[in-house]
Amino acid sequence: MNRKDFLLNAIPAAVILPEVINGYSVKAMTGSSPLVQALMRGTTLTDHVLVIVQLSGGNDGLNMVIPVADYSRYYNARTNIAIPENRVLNIAGVSGTGIHPSMTGLQTLFTEGKAKLIQAVGYPQPNFSHFRATDIWMSASNSNQEVYSGWAGRYLNYEYPNFPTGYPNTDMTDPLAIQIGSTTTLTTQGPSVNMGMSITSATNFYNLINGTTDPVPSTPAGKELKFIRQVNQQTQKYSSVIRNAANAVTQQVTYPTNNSLADQLKIVARLIAGGLKTRVYMVSFGGFDNHSVQVNTADTTTGTHATLLQRVSDAIKAFQDDIKFLNVENRVVGMTYSEFGRRIKSNSSVGTDHGAAAPMFLFGSSVDAGMLGMNPTIPAAPTVNDNVPMQYDFRSIYSTLLEKWFCLDKAIVESLFPPNINAQLQSLPLIKAGVCSGVTPPPQITGEKIIWNYPHPFTVGTDIFFKTQGGHTLIQVFDTLGRLITTPVDKEYAAAMQDKVHFAADALPPGIYYARLQNGITQKVWPMLKVR
Amino acid sequence: MDRREFLTARRKKQADNAENISGKPYRTTSGIATYTGAWTEQEVTHLLKRTMFGATKADIDYFKFRTMSQAVDELLTPTAPDPNPPVKEYATSTTPGVTPDGNIAQGTTWINDINSDGTVQSQRRSSYKKWWTGLLINQDRSIREKLIMFWTDHFGNETAEVGYGNWAYKQHTLIRQYAVGNFKNLVREITKDVSMLRYLNGYLNNKNAPDENYARELMELFTLGKGPDSQYTENDVKEAAKVLTGWQIDGATYTSVFNANRHATTNKLFSSFFNNTTITGRTGTTAGDLELADLLNMIFAQQEVAKYIVRKFYRWFVYYAIDAATETNVIAPLADIFRTNNYEIKPLLAALFKSEHFYDMLNRGCYIKTPADHVIGSLREMNIQFRPEAEYDTNYGLWNTFYSWMVNMGQNLHDPPNVSGMPAYYQEPSFHEIWINSDSLPKRNQFTDTMINSGYSRNGYRVQFNCVAFAQTLTNPANPNDLIDECLRMFFRNDLSAQSKAQIKTQILLTGQQWDYYWTNAWAAYISNPTTANFNTVNTRLKSLFQYFFNLSEYQLS
């Protein structure tokens, strides 16, 4: 067995709690075209790193990002959990929108120009199952589509074709992606193999770094278990590079304690600064499924959700400070997401139920700070089924990061998404100009009325009027559950113009419908009311 | 530093740091008194993993409602009929110079066909190995298949060197016949077996030029061993070789024949170790059998034979370390039973598998799985099924895949590195640990990864671990805690900590969610409405769970 064969066999090695797991299957090891071999090194020259922060459970976006400008409707929708208006934190450069009072760390990052808020991110036909919604977010599939690979996995597969055959190698000595705190993720699943490796837990990761394993019983079984674990560690070629990277960093800023997200991000900072070329890190933080008692009724700014948000905010702030201290700030962008938001109206258990679109944060010195989008539309008399209508498709966030942060050609980016959504991917102003030496699109023109309908309200149907700047133009109509009712416009316009399209609603029940216009980087959601 | 030095150096380092080093009294002093403790799934699983390949849920459920004694007796009393012989599943060779076996139709057996073409015999060896692999996977509820592997390893023939598929099969059926029978008779028959005659040169052994090869291994490896109490002399080997002169192979019938003209008719004189026995030289057609009987009577009169074989059984079924207490409390009394029962295998193994020592907690979960335990055991525990016998091409093709996996992990059935058999059963001090190294361990993980993620397909039939179907056989798969616990009890002999189990549950089955009922709901949704989407939701998570389980170091122990 030559060295290459050895590595080939060594990579998919195991796993165990005190060690390291990775989910490689042997399947992809067979294919090897000369072209692909030639492309073994990272295809795109960049040292940029993306840190994905998953908030598991479905985070209540409306209590994290509060529509101050529309406060009375917000308060009306969730009297029992609403954050008092005078307690909402302002964010720099943004008026009419604020964040939860516990998120002072994040507020500071906005002030420093290192945070970006994206309003109402979602997708058509939202799924309200945690599992399915998580799979959709990880795979970037459509709601009704089964995609078996993850968006980051497809990206890494493009950058490092043929993985894991021939990896690690002199050009890429390190894991392509590292997940901390989980043993498996669809996000890094490539077309045939998982591109990532996972570090099973912070505690055990420390064991890995320190070269120790959990104690084994003083029995023959313990003796053999210890032996197998040692062989396991030796065959895990990445464990030493990870350990070395971790050991290269001896000083970090102080992170908050009793905060598992902070623990994980601290490891990430250490590995980035320690020299790993790993491009994608994933951390996760759970507990957001707050169907009941998400606040203390005596003081709604405290309670379960407040504690979670504070930990997120504190952890991200400490992380950002740390990577600045470690002089790698300009290489890192982070992103938070949750598999869904919560319903607009709170429930009687002082909690919120599974919802649809929700805000996302980006953080890092390279983000185009501020807010994208606007406060979600809140009905005057919300019902239990009302959802935050989607303003941005989450796939456009991903594609923009791939294009503007990982510096991929737009055509390549599009090839990484299911074909039926390619044309709908928007290039959004999320990252500062010049990061990829590219041209940042002009900022969105606000204030101009670019979509409306007449008659309004309507009984049978209505015309939707809209202005396009030319190019691909998309109009989707959603109901309040976020279900896609129809896509009346999905085409290329040769030039800027005003146009209209008829929305026939005779078969639909009365209620609010949202028309969403998307044109280039522009998007706008317009509520339309159908009455009897 | 080569691999062995590498491993040794590390083990030494480990020993320096560890509290648990060789020589420390972590072994047990329990003996062969009948075990009277609890008889639960745990004990059943322990017994099955050691005596069969893996412990399937069906087998565990079956034996759990019998007594320990009934279970052992039943395992030691195979009732299934002998399997149908291997068939021709290979293409009739068209290579110039080959004498193909076109007379044998596809799908019919080749075992009675005489064809000494090397290519044909190579095809048959391969056919035999595939067939055997199929038998292992489809084993009956008995110890038979594992004992066949034991004896095949014990006698250490390499089919690649013997060359003849027909002969390999013939030896296999001989071993199958005697596997749970009488050891002395087995030795008698294997002495005259064509494969053995060829492998250890017995067929060349004649009065003019005695060949000592078989006579030496008969004593050193097959019966007496090389222990301190095995004091046969070089001259004993020479004299035994003379006893064994005259046996030949009839190439026209693939049977052994005794040629009296080649037999040394002189008296054979043995050393004081054998009480200065004289085996009287015989003449005529019965000389070979008569003198062989005398020789075996003389050897089997030695106390050491039973002890040597019992130690081998011990290392095959219990653990490799034999300390003074084990020698006194287990090996010696079992050897007495073996001798008292005139080398009947069954009473000996019954005493072992019913003993306190076998069920001693210190002897559980310490057995490093052989590649066959790993490959065949995983396939069986995950309920992999094959096609009806008529679809031999599909079956043999798939069996070949699993046979090859075992080879890649270091165990080539009926083709050990040399006549000593697999080093894992005799090589001091590492023994079973030899199975696990930086080459074989990743392959073990690759195998289970592959079986979970893609499996193998032939003629449109795919064998793959179906994690969802497996979960459905469990008692309460809707509860993620019960699901994990029950899987661990079946797959592992060493439990994980509660913290680890909670972590596995949250991170894999719950995808980071905090409430168990999300798994319960997902499972219920799949059961009541098995759509693709509902299937995928549970399948994605179960696949990750099982892949994780099978990659744990604990999975390598049984």
Chai-1 contact restraints between the chains, C-beta under 6 A:
chainA,res_idxA,chainB,res_idxB,connection_type,confidence,min_distance_angstrom,max_distance_angstrom,comment,restraint_id
A,N9,B,P442,contact,1.0,0.0,6.0,A-B,restraint_1
A,A10,B,P442,contact,1.0,0.0,6.0,A-B,restraint_2
A,P12,B,P442,contact,1.0,0.0,6.0,A-B,restraint_3
A,P12,B,N445,contact,1.0,0.0,6.0,A-B,restraint_4
A,P12,B,Q446,contact,1.0,0.0,6.0,A-B,restraint_5
A,A13,B,P442,contact,1.0,0.0,6.0,A-B,restraint_6
A,A14,B,N445,contact,1.0,0.0,6.0,A-B,restraint_7
A,A14,B,N551,contact,1.0,0.0,6.0,A-B,restraint_8
A,V15,B,N551,contact,1.0,0.0,6.0,A-B,restraint_9
A,I16,B,L552,contact,1.0,0.0,6.0,A-B,restraint_10
A,I16,B,S553,contact,1.0,0.0,6.0,A-B,restraint_11
A,L17,B,S500,contact,1.0,0.0,6.0,A-B,restraint_12
A,S25,B,D449,contact,1.0,0.0,6.0,A-B,restraint_13
A,S25,B,T450,contact,1.0,0.0,6.0,A-B,restraint_14
A,S25,B,N453,contact,1.0,0.0,6.0,A-B,restraint_15
A,V26,B,Q446,contact,1.0,0.0,6.0,A-B,restraint_16
A,V26,B,T450,contact,1.0,0.0,6.0,A-B,restraint_17
A,K27,B,S454,contact,1.0,0.0,6.0,A-B,restraint_18
A,S56,B,G512,contact,1.0,0.0,6.0,A-B,restraint_19
A,S56,B,Q513,contact,1.0,0.0,6.0,A-B,restraint_20
A,G57,B,Q513,contact,1.0,0.0,6.0,A-B,restraint_21
A,H130,B,Q513,contact,1.0,0.0,6.0,A-B,restraint_22
A,H130,B,Y518,contact,1.0,0.0,6.0,A-B,restraint_23
A,F131,B,T511,contact,1.0,0.0,6.0,A-B,restraint_24
A,F131,B,A522,contact,1.0,0.0,6.0,A-B,restraint_25
A,F131,B,T537,contact,1.0,0.0,6.0,A-B,restraint_26
A,R132,B,T537,contact,1.0,0.0,6.0,A-B,restraint_27
A,T134,B,T511,contact,1.0,0.0,6.0,A-B,restraint_28
A,E146,B,N536,contact,1.0,0.0,6.0,A-B,restraint_29
A,S182,B,Q507,contact,1.0,0.0,6.0,A-B,restraint_30
A,T183,B,Q507,contact,1.0,0.0,6.0,A-B,restraint_31
A,T183,B,I508,contact,1.0,0.0,6.0,A-B,restraint_32
A,T183,B,Y548,contact,1.0,0.0,6.0,A-B,restraint_33
A,T184,B,I508,contact,1.0,0.0,6.0,A-B,restraint_34
A,T184,B,S544,contact,1.0,0.0,6.0,A-B,restraint_35
A,S201,B,Q503,contact,1.0,0.0,6.0,A-B,restraint_36
A,S218,B,N20,contact,1.0,0.0,6.0,A-B,restraint_37
A,S218,B,Y26,contact,1.0,0.0,6.0,A-B,restraint_38
A,T219,B,Y26,contact,1.0,0.0,6.0,A-B,restraint_39
A,T219,B,L362,contact,1.0,0.0,6.0,A-B,restraint_40
A,P220,B,Y319,contact,1.0,0.0,6.0,A-B,restraint_41
A,P220,B,C366,contact,1.0,0.0,6.0,A-B,restraint_42
A,A221,B,G365,contact,1.0,0.0,6.0,A-B,restraint_43
A,A221,B,C366,contact,1.0,0.0,6.0,A-B,restraint_44
A,A221,B,N494,contact,1.0,0.0,6.0,A-B,restraint_45
A,K223,B,N20,contact,1.0,0.0,6.0,A-B,restraint_46
A,E224,B,C366,contact,1.0,0.0,6.0,A-B,restraint_47
A,E224,B,I368,contact,1.0,0.0,6.0,A-B,restraint_48
A,E224,B,L557,contact,1.0,0.0,6.0,A-B,restraint_49
A,L225,B,S553,contact,1.0,0.0,6.0,A-B,restraint_50
A,F227,B,E433,contact,1.0,0.0,6.0,A-B,restraint_51
A,I228,B,I436,contact,1.0,0.0,6.0,A-B,restraint_52
A,I228,B,S553,contact,1.0,0.0,6.0,A-B,restraint_53
A,I228,B,Q556,contact,1.0,0.0,6.0,A-B,restraint_54
A,R229,B,S553,contact,1.0,0.0,6.0,A-B,restraint_55
A,V231,B,I436,contact,1.0,0.0,6.0,A-B,restraint_56
A,V231,B,L441,contact,1.0,0.0,6.0,A-B,restraint_57
A,N232,B,S553,contact,1.0,0.0,6.0,A-B,restraint_58
A,Q234,B,S438,contact,1.0,0.0,6.0,A-B,restraint_59
A,T235,B,S438,contact,1.0,0.0,6.0,A-B,restraint_60
A,T235,B,L441,contact,1.0,0.0,6.0,A-B,restraint_61
A,T235,B,P442,contact,1.0,0.0,6.0,A-B,restraint_62
A,S284,B,G512,contact,1.0,0.0,6.0,A-B,restraint_63
A,G286,B,G512,contact,1.0,0.0,6.0,A-B,restraint_64
A,G286,B,Q514,contact,1.0,0.0,6.0,A-B,restraint_65
A,G287,B,Q514,contact,1.0,0.0,6.0,A-B,restraint_66
